[in-house]
Amino acid sequence: MKDFVNETNTIFGDDLKSFVKPQSRFDEIDISDLSQYTSAEAEGKRCNLVKYVELGSNLDFLRDGIEIVDTPGLDDPVIQREEITK
């Protein structure tokens, strides 16, 4: 965890304070940009700051619901957690 915190501080520097707030920040993005916020491999490491992702769509074929299965730990920004999951 220490490496994760150090990496995050190094990447964001003084800008980190603009992201970490008492109230959650909300960013609406295009689905094609989602991996920039969720992938440990994405440049900029925004995934280090993402608490959760909420997806929405008005597609008619989803009107009866959809189930999404999360695989916590895969593509995790903390490599040790990804290794545990694997």
CNS distance restraints for C-alpha pairs under 8 A (distance, minus, plus):
assign (resid   1 and name CA) (resid   5 and name CA) 6.29 0.50 0.50
assign (resid   1 and name CA) (resid  78 and name CA) 7.34 0.50 0.50
assign (resid   2 and name CA) (resid   6 and name CA) 6.12 0.50 0.50
assign (resid   3 and name CA) (resid   7 and name CA) 5.97 0.50 0.50
assign (resid   4 and name CA) (resid   8 and name CA) 6.16 0.50 0.50
assign (resid   4 and name CA) (resid  77 and name CA) 7.58 0.50 0.50
assign (resid   4 and name CA) (resid  78 and name CA) 6.14 0.50 0.50
assign (resid   5 and name CA) (resid   9 and name CA) 6.17 0.50 0.50
assign (resid   6 and name CA) (resid  10 and name CA) 6.10 0.50 0.50
assign (resid   7 and name CA) (resid  11 and name CA) 6.13 0.50 0.50
assign (resid   8 and name CA) (resid  12 and name CA) 6.07 0.50 0.50
assign (resid   8 and name CA) (resid  13 and name CA) 7.86 0.50 0.50
assign (resid   8 and name CA) (resid  45 and name CA) 7.76 0.50 0.50
assign (resid   8 and name CA) (resid  48 and name CA) 6.66 0.50 0.50
assign (resid   9 and name CA) (resid  13 and name CA) 5.16 0.50 0.50
assign (resid   9 and name CA) (resid  16 and name CA) 7.02 0.50 0.50
assign (resid  11 and name CA) (resid  44 and name CA) 7.16 0.50 0.50
assign (resid  11 and name CA) (resid  45 and name CA) 7.58 0.50 0.50
assign (resid  12 and name CA) (resid  16 and name CA) 5.08 0.50 0.50
assign (resid  15 and name CA) (resid  19 and name CA) 7.08 0.50 0.50
assign (resid  16 and name CA) (resid  20 and name CA) 6.27 0.50 0.50
assign (resid  17 and name CA) (resid  21 and name CA) 7.22 0.50 0.50
assign (resid  19 and name CA) (resid  25 and name CA) 7.30 0.50 0.50
assign (resid  19 and name CA) (resid  49 and name CA) 7.64 0.50 0.50
assign (resid  20 and name CA) (resid  24 and name CA) 7.99 0.50 0.50
assign (resid  20 and name CA) (resid  49 and name CA) 7.94 0.50 0.50
assign (resid  21 and name CA) (resid  25 and name CA) 7.49 0.50 0.50
assign (resid  29 and name CA) (resid  33 and name CA) 6.55 0.50 0.50
assign (resid  29 and name CA) (resid  34 and name CA) 7.11 0.50 0.50
assign (resid  30 and name CA) (resid  34 and name CA) 6.87 0.50 0.50
assign (resid  33 and name CA) (resid  37 and name CA) 7.41 0.50 0.50
assign (resid  34 and name CA) (resid  38 and name CA) 6.38 0.50 0.50
assign (resid  35 and name CA) (resid  39 and name CA) 5.09 0.50 0.50
assign (resid  35 and name CA) (resid  42 and name CA) 6.90 0.50 0.50
assign (resid  36 and name CA) (resid  42 and name CA) 5.30 0.50 0.50
assign (resid  36 and name CA) (resid  43 and name CA) 7.19 0.50 0.50
assign (resid  36 and name CA) (resid  44 and name CA) 7.91 0.50 0.50
assign (resid  36 and name CA) (resid  45 and name CA) 7.71 0.50 0.50
assign (resid  36 and name CA) (resid  46 and name CA) 6.71 0.50 0.50
assign (resid  36 and name CA) (resid  47 and name CA) 7.35 0.50 0.50
assign (resid  37 and name CA) (resid  42 and name CA) 7.61 0.50 0.50
assign (resid  37 and name CA) (resid  45 and name CA) 7.45 0.50 0.50
assign (resid  37 and name CA) (resid  46 and name CA) 5.03 0.50 0.50
assign (resid  37 and name CA) (resid  47 and name CA) 4.79 0.50 0.50
assign (resid  37 and name CA) (resid  50 and name CA) 6.86 0.50 0.50
assign (resid  38 and name CA) (resid  42 and name CA) 7.90 0.50 0.50
assign (resid  38 and name CA) (resid  46 and name CA) 7.25 0.50 0.50
assign (resid  38 and name CA) (resid  47 and name CA) 4.73 0.50 0.50
assign (resid  38 and name CA) (resid  50 and name CA) 7.25 0.50 0.50
assign (resid  39 and name CA) (resid  45 and name CA) 7.78 0.50 0.50
assign (resid  39 and name CA) (resid  47 and name CA) 6.06 0.50 0.50
assign (resid  39 and name CA) (resid  75 and name CA) 6.00 0.50 0.50
assign (resid  39 and name CA) (resid  76 and name CA) 7.28 0.50 0.50
assign (resid  39 and name CA) (resid  77 and name CA) 7.47 0.50 0.50
assign (resid  40 and name CA) (resid  45 and name CA) 6.39 0.50 0.50
assign (resid  40 and name CA) (resid  47 and name CA) 6.22 0.50 0.50
assign (resid  40 and name CA) (resid  48 and name CA) 7.86 0.50 0.50
assign (resid  40 and name CA) (resid  75 and name CA) 5.53 0.50 0.50
assign (resid  40 and name CA) (resid  76 and name CA) 5.68 0.50 0.50
assign (resid  40 and name CA) (resid  77 and name CA) 4.48 0.50 0.50
assign (resid  41 and name CA) (resid  45 and name CA) 7.53 0.50 0.50
assign (resid  41 and name CA) (resid  75 and name CA) 7.51 0.50 0.50
assign (resid  41 and name CA) (resid  77 and name CA) 7.88 0.50 0.50
assign (resid  42 and name CA) (resid  46 and name CA) 7.79 0.50 0.50
assign (resid  45 and name CA) (resid  49 and name CA) 7.97 0.50 0.50
assign (resid  45 and name CA) (resid  77 and name CA) 7.84 0.50 0.50
assign (resid  46 and name CA) (resid  50 and name CA) 6.75 0.50 0.50
assign (resid  47 and name CA) (resid  77 and name CA) 6.86 0.50 0.50
assign (resid  48 and name CA) (resid  77 and name CA) 6.35 0.50 0.50
assign (resid  58 and name CA) (resid  62 and name CA) 7.68 0.50 0.50
assign (resid  59 and name CA) (resid  63 and name CA) 7.20 0.50 0.50
assign (resid  62 and name CA) (resid  66 and name CA) 6.27 0.50 0.50
assign (resid  72 and name CA) (resid  76 and name CA) 7.62 0.50 0.50
assign (resid  72 and name CA) (resid  85 and name CA) 7.49 0.50 0.50
assign (resid  73 and name CA) (resid  81 and name CA) 5.52 0.50 0.50
assign (resid  73 and name CA) (resid  82 and name CA) 4.60 0.50 0.50
assign (resid  73 and name CA) (resid  83 and name CA) 7.92 0.50 0.50
assign (resid  73 and name CA) (resid  84 and name CA) 7.62 0.50 0.50
assign (resid  73 and name CA) (resid  85 and name CA) 5.45 0.50 0.50
assign (resid  74 and name CA) (resid  82 and name CA) 5.17 0.50 0.50
assign (resid  74 and name CA) (resid  85 and name CA) 6.58 0.50 0.50
assign (resid  74 and name CA) (resid  86 and name CA) 7.42 0.50 0.50
assign (resid  75 and name CA) (resid  82 and name CA) 6.37 0.50 0.50
assign (resid  76 and name CA) (resid  81 and name CA) 6.58 0.50 0.50
assign (resid  76 and name CA) (resid  82 and name CA) 5.42 0.50 0.50
assign (resid  77 and name CA) (resid  82 and name CA) 7.97 0.50 0.50
assign (resid  78 and name CA) (resid  82 and name CA) 6.74 0.50 0.50
assign (resid  79 and name CA) (resid  83 and name CA) 6.25 0.50 0.50
assign (resid  80 and name CA) (resid  84 and name CA) 6.30 0.50 0.50
assign (resid  81 and name CA) (resid  85 and name CA) 6.29 0.50 0.50
assign (resid  82 and name CA) (resid  86 and name CA) 6.24 0.50 0.50
